């Protein structure tokens, strides 16, 4: 079964700017979604040195900035639909 790779930045800046909430959000997703995910955490995705705002995630190699709990859920559900 193909899985969606989700990496959440939990470096200091991302963590305090919402990365902790993203971690909690993804871990509380229903099992029928979680079974299609490979979730990992990174101390830094190397994105914080620019105009984009943290927190950052990486989904199947694509980096996304300024992610909220709601946008994380939307992104993950859309990616899971693409692999089912």
C-alpha positions as CSV (number, residue, x, y, z in Angstrom):
1,X,0.0,0.0,0.0
2,X,1.3,3.4,-1.0
3,X,1.6,5.8,1.9
4,X,1.8,9.6,2.2
5,X,5.0,10.8,3.8
6,X,4.4,13.7,6.2
7,X,7.3,15.3,8.1
8,X,6.6,18.0,10.7
9,X,9.2,20.5,11.7
10,X,9.6,20.6,15.5
11,X,12.6,22.9,15.6
12,X,12.4,25.6,18.2
13,X,10.8,28.3,16.0
14,X,8.4,25.9,14.3
15,X,7.5,24.2,17.6
16,X,6.5,27.5,19.4
17,X,4.8,28.8,16.2
18,X,2.5,25.8,16.0
19,X,4.5,22.7,15.3
20,X,3.5,21.3,18.7
21,X,-0.1,21.7,17.7
22,X,0.5,20.1,14.3
23,X,2.1,17.1,16.1
24,X,-0.8,16.7,18.4
25,X,-3.3,17.1,15.5
26,X,-1.7,14.5,13.2
27,X,-1.4,12.0,16.1
28,X,-5.2,12.4,16.8
29,X,-6.3,11.7,13.3
30,X,-8.7,8.7,12.8
31,X,-7.0,5.4,12.3
32,X,-8.4,5.0,8.8
33,X,-6.3,8.1,7.8
34,X,-3.2,7.3,9.9
35,X,-2.8,3.9,8.3
36,X,-2.1,5.7,5.0
37,X,0.6,8.0,6.5
38,X,4.3,7.7,7.3
39,X,4.7,10.4,9.9
40,X,8.1,11.7,11.0
41,X,9.4,14.8,12.8
42,X,12.4,16.9,12.0
43,X,14.4,19.2,14.3
44,X,14.5,21.6,11.3
45,X,13.5,21.4,7.7
46,X,15.8,24.4,6.9
47,X,13.0,26.7,5.8
48,X,13.0,29.3,8.5
49,X,15.5,31.7,6.8
50,X,13.2,33.5,4.4
51,X,9.9,35.3,3.9
52,X,7.8,32.2,4.6
53,X,6.3,31.8,8.1
54,X,6.6,28.7,10.3
55,X,5.5,26.1,11.1
56,X,6.6,24.0,8.2
57,X,5.7,20.6,7.0
58,X,6.9,18.4,4.2
59,X,4.4,16.2,2.3
60,X,5.9,13.7,-0.2
61,X,8.9,15.9,-0.5
62,X,7.0,19.2,-1.0
63,X,7.6,21.8,1.7
64,X,4.7,23.9,2.9
65,X,4.9,27.0,5.1
66,X,2.5,28.6,7.6
67,X,0.6,25.4,8.2
68,X,-2.4,25.5,10.7
69,X,-4.2,22.6,12.3
70,X,-7.0,23.0,9.8
71,X,-4.8,23.2,6.8
72,X,-2.8,20.2,7.9
73,X,-6.0,18.1,8.1
74,X,-7.1,19.3,4.7
75,X,-3.7,18.7,3.1
76,X,-3.4,15.2,4.6
77,X,-6.9,14.2,3.6
78,X,-6.4,15.3,0.1
79,X,-3.1,13.4,-0.2
80,X,-4.6,10.3,1.3
81,X,-7.4,10.5,-1.3
82,X,-4.8,10.6,-4.0
83,X,-3.2,7.3,-2.8
84,X,-6.3,5.3,-2.1
